[in-house]
Amino acid sequence: MTDVNIVFLISLTIVAIGYFLKRMNVLSEENGEVIAKIVFNLTLPAVILKVTSTIRFEISLLFLPLISLSYGLFMVLIGFILFKKYQRNLKGLLFMSIIGFNVANFSFPLIEGIWGDSGLQLIAMVDAGNAVSIFIICFTIGKIYSPKNEKIEIIINFKNVLLSLLKSVPLICYIVAIIINFSGFSIPFFFSELIDIISRANSPLALLLLGVFLNFKFQKDQWLMIGKSLLIRYSIGLCCGLLLFFLLPANIFSELFRIIITISLILPVGLAVIPFSVELEYDKKLITIIANFSILISFGLMWILIILFSG
């Protein structure tokens, strides 16, 4: 296990470099969108193929995507209870801010730096369930309450939802990697080396991207919505994560397994909600601010928890 403080300090420095490059007008958020496309469609899929295709599957590993997916459904229930009195467009935005996590871009670089492939394999399984939460549950709920829809109730076009899923390169890579894994097929050496080289670029690019997208300009009257979203997200996530860490039997689930579960429930808002908010005509600036604050909170919480668990 690598020194936790060194990994976090290096990661924080790369995020800061991205932020200051934007502040100095060397990079812009438009450049960040290009970097995001590279990460989302090239380096992240390479990491998924590299890690998921070589995982040694055990029964206990199935709990990771199931917990991630179940938690996404649980947050939908929480949203229906807490947001029922809000206007449709605000209700949909708040729903999207509490469902799903930024697993790949945020946690992959940190967990790989601390625990290497053993940690990366576990968090990749979490992200498999999270992908369903983000691309199916979050997108569908967002579409239901979208400002584009004036009717109180709408019929979801599941064909369009399915097509949007089929356009998700990371999700397709998860499916391909699992097929490769269970079939016993070995990726040819040339392509294996190519995937490995491309995957190495994911961590610095993903962290740089977080810095480029950091933005804290918002109106004071938005404080209430930002605070409510983050309070719900982190209070429930932290409580559930700690309960699972201490209640799951240690003789069945390793300490690293339980740490990864706990960490996975305090990760930031998924970056996919930003393009979702554009497509569905929500307030992009507000959801981006919530995502930005969640990055800082998750960074601090994750750092503290890992130090406490490893101490």
KARAJO-V680964 format. One record per backbone hydrogen bond with DSSP energy under -1.0 kcal/mol. NH is the residue of the N-H (numbers start at 1). CO is the residue of the C=O. E is the energy in kcal/mol with one decimal. If there is no record, write none. Layout:
# KARAJO-V680964
NH:CO:E
NH:CO:E
This chain:
# KARAJO-V680964
2:114:-2.1
7:3:-2.0
8:4:-2.5
9:5:-2.6
10:6:-2.6
11:7:-2.4
12:8:-2.9
13:9:-2.1
14:10:-2.0
15:11:-2.2
16:12:-2.5
17:13:-2.3
18:14:-2.1
19:15:-2.1
20:16:-2.9
21:17:-2.4
22:18:-1.4
23:19:-2.3
24:20:-2.0
25:22:-1.6
26:21:-2.4
27:21:-1.8
32:28:-2.0
33:29:-1.7
34:30:-1.2
35:31:-2.4
36:32:-2.8
37:33:-1.8
38:34:-1.9
39:35:-2.8
40:36:-3.2
41:37:-2.3
42:38:-1.7
43:38:-1.7
44:39:-2.6
46:42:-1.7
47:43:-2.0
48:44:-2.5
49:45:-2.6
50:46:-2.5
51:47:-2.7
52:48:-2.3
53:49:-1.1
54:51:-1.1
57:55:-1.0
62:59:-1.3
63:60:-1.4
64:61:-1.2
66:62:-1.5
67:63:-2.9
68:64:-2.2
69:65:-2.6
70:66:-2.8
71:67:-2.4
72:68:-1.6
73:69:-2.0
74:70:-2.3
75:71:-2.2
76:72:-1.2
77:73:-1.7
78:74:-2.2
79:75:-2.3
80:76:-2.2
81:77:-1.5
82:78:-2.7
83:79:-2.7
86:83:-1.6
91:87:-2.9
92:88:-2.6
93:89:-1.7
94:90:-2.4
95:91:-2.3
96:92:-2.2
97:93:-1.3
98:95:-1.4
99:95:-1.1
102:268:-2.4
103:101:-1.4
107:103:-1.7
108:103:-1.2
111:107:-3.2
112:108:-2.5
113:109:-1.7
114:110:-1.6
115:111:-3.0
116:112:-1.4
120:116:-2.1
121:117:-2.4
123:119:-2.3
124:120:-1.9
125:121:-1.2
126:122:-1.6
127:123:-2.1
128:124:-1.1
129:125:-1.1
130:126:-2.1
131:127:-2.3
133:129:-1.7
134:130:-2.9
135:131:-2.7
136:132:-1.8
137:132:-1.8
138:133:-3.4
139:134:-1.3
140:136:-2.2
141:137:-2.6
142:138:-2.5
143:139:-2.2
144:140:-2.1
145:141:-1.8
149:146:-2.2
158:156:-1.3
161:157:-1.7
162:158:-2.6
163:159:-2.4
164:160:-2.1
165:161:-1.7
166:162:-2.2
168:165:-1.7
172:168:-2.1
173:169:-2.5
174:170:-2.0
175:171:-1.8
176:172:-2.7
177:173:-2.9
178:174:-2.3
179:175:-2.1
180:176:-2.6
181:177:-2.4
182:178:-2.6
183:179:-2.0
192:188:-2.6
193:189:-2.6
194:190:-2.1
195:191:-2.7
196:192:-2.0
197:193:-2.3
198:194:-2.3
199:195:-2.4
200:196:-1.2
201:198:-1.3
202:199:-1.4
205:201:-1.8
206:202:-3.0
207:203:-2.2
208:204:-2.4
209:205:-2.3
210:206:-1.7
211:207:-1.5
212:208:-2.1
213:209:-1.9
222:219:-1.7
223:220:-1.6
226:222:-2.4
227:223:-3.3
228:224:-2.5
229:225:-2.3
230:226:-2.3
231:227:-2.5
232:228:-2.4
233:229:-2.3
234:230:-2.6
235:231:-2.3
236:232:-1.6
237:233:-1.6
238:234:-2.4
239:235:-1.8
240:236:-2.6
241:237:-2.4
242:238:-2.4
243:239:-2.3
244:240:-2.3
245:241:-2.1
246:242:-2.2
247:243:-2.4
248:244:-2.1
252:249:-1.3
253:249:-2.7
258:254:-2.1
259:255:-2.4
260:256:-2.6
261:257:-1.9
262:258:-2.1
263:259:-2.8
264:260:-2.3
266:263:-1.9
273:270:-1.6
274:271:-1.6
276:272:-1.8
277:273:-2.4
278:274:-1.5
279:275:-2.4
280:276:-2.7
282:277:-2.7
284:282:-1.2
287:283:-1.9
288:284:-2.1
289:285:-2.1
290:286:-2.2
291:287:-2.1
292:288:-2.4
293:289:-2.6
294:290:-2.1
295:291:-1.5
296:292:-1.5
297:293:-2.4
298:294:-2.7
299:295:-2.2
300:296:-2.1
301:297:-2.8
302:298:-2.8
303:299:-1.9
304:300:-2.3
305:301:-2.9
306:302:-2.4
307:303:-1.9
308:304:-2.4
309:305:-3.1
310:306:-2.4
311:307:-1.1
